[in-house]
Amino acid sequence: MEEIMRRKGKLVDDTDLKNIWIKRYMNLEKRENEILVRN
């Protein structure tokens, strides 16, 4: 039982990390688009 909980915890960590990276990437793209629009 303990191992299953550990695996679940790791899965949650992995998805959270992915979401954080996706958000960062989206923010970068938005900023680049804004810069392009201004020019």
C-alpha positions in Angstrom: 0.0 0.0 0.0 2.8 2.4 0.9 4.5 1.9 -2.5 1.2 2.7 -4.3 0.9 6.0 -2.4 4.6 6.8 -3.2 3.9 6.2 -6.9 0.8 8.4 -6.8 2.8 11.1 -5.2 5.5 10.9 -7.9 2.9 11.0 -10.6 1.3 14.1 -9.1 4.7 15.8 -8.9 5.4 15.0 -12.5 2.1 16.4 -13.8 2.5 19.5 -11.6 6.0 20.1 -13.1 4.6 19.6 -16.6 1.9 22.2 -15.9 4.4 24.7 -14.5 6.6 24.3 -17.6 3.6 24.6 -19.9 2.5 27.8 -18.2 6.0 29.2 -18.4 6.2 28.3 -22.1 2.8 29.9 -22.8 3.9 33.1 -21.0 7.1 33.3 -23.1 5.1 32.8 -26.3 2.6 35.5 -25.3 5.5 38.0 -24.6 7.1 37.2 -27.9 3.9 37.8 -29.7 3.3 41.1 -27.9 6.8 42.2 -28.9 6.2 41.2 -32.5 2.9 43.1 -32.6 4.5 46.3 -31.2 7.2 46.2 -33.9 
